[in-house]
């Protein structure tokens, strides 16, 4: 998901995405721990996406204040 698409969503929708991505990150970390994860690059991508969404959320909150 691109930043421009994220900025169109509401804060509630973005918070839901953070929860979903956090759950996916947990599952990927578990798979990595038991050596079932094929591509460890997925971990990095999910972490970056979570950071992007949190950045957009903080931008929206700062703009609203």
JOFENFEN-V710178 format. One record per residue. RES is the residue in one letter. PHI is phi in degrees with one decimal (999 if undefined). PSI is psi as a letter, one per 40 degrees, with the letter a starting at -180 (999 if undefined). BURIAL is b if it has 16 or more other C-alpha atoms within 10 Angstrom, else e. Layout:
{{RES:PHI:PSI:BURIAL} {RES:PHI:PSI:BURIAL}}
This chain:
{{X:999:h:e} {X:-85.4:i:e} {X:-61.7:d:e} {X:-62.7:d:e} {X:-70.4:d:e} {X:-66.3:d:b} {X:-67.8:e:e} {X:-79.8:e:e} {X:-84.2:i:e} {X:-80.9:i:e} {X:-63.5:d:b} {X:-64.3:d:e} {X:-65.0:d:e} {X:-66.6:d:b} {X:-63.0:d:b} {X:-63.5:d:e} {X:-65.7:d:b} {X:-62.3:d:b} {X:-62.7:d:e} {X:-61.1:d:e} {X:-68.6:d:b} {X:-65.0:d:e} {X:-64.4:d:e} {X:-64.8:d:e} {X:-62.5:d:b} {X:-60.5:d:e} {X:-63.1:d:e} {X:-66.4:d:b} {X:-64.2:d:b} {X:-64.0:d:e} {X:-61.4:d:e} {X:-66.5:d:e} {X:-65.7:d:e} {X:-101.6:e:e} {X:60.8:f:e} {X:-106.1:e:e} {X:-79.5:h:b} {X:-78.7:d:e} {X:-122.2:h:e} {X:-74.7:e:e} {X:-65.8:d:e} {X:-61.7:d:e} {X:-59.9:d:b} {X:-63.5:d:e} {X:-64.4:d:e} {X:-65.4:d:b} {X:-60.6:d:e} {X:-66.7:d:e} {X:-65.3:d:b} {X:-62.0:d:b} {X:-63.2:d:e} {X:-63.0:d:b} {X:-64.8:d:b} {X:-64.3:d:b} {X:-65.2:d:e} {X:-64.9:d:b} {X:-61.8:d:b} {X:-66.8:d:e} {X:-63.1:d:e} {X:-65.2:d:e} {X:-67.3:d:e} {X:-68.5:d:e} {X:-69.9:d:e} {X:-72.0:d:e} {X:-80.3:999:e}}
